[in-house]
Amino acid sequence: MSDDEQSTSEPSDPRVLAAAIALWECNWALPDRITGPAARHFMAENEWIRAGFIRQAQRVIDAIDRIGDDR
């Protein structure tokens, strides 16, 4: 099975599953969650905490964009 054909429901790298579960729990990718309770709690955090999460999120989005450009 090639990388493109590999099952996405059972990734071979356990880090992928851990990240998928964490993202699912956070619902970070759902646009309607931007104004929900989690967003209000996030915006109430100290600026340096928000900045760290924003940098990490930007890295994720940049990586996704690079993958999309390669296909």
Number of C-alpha atoms within 10 A of each C-alpha: 6 6 7 7 7 11 11 11 7 10 11 11 8 10 10 13 15 11 11 12 12 12 12 12 9 12 14 15 10 9 9 9 13 14 9 10 10 14 12 11 9 14 12 11 11 9 10 9 12 14 12 11 12 12 11 12 13 12 12 12 12 12 12 11 11 11 10 9 8 6 5
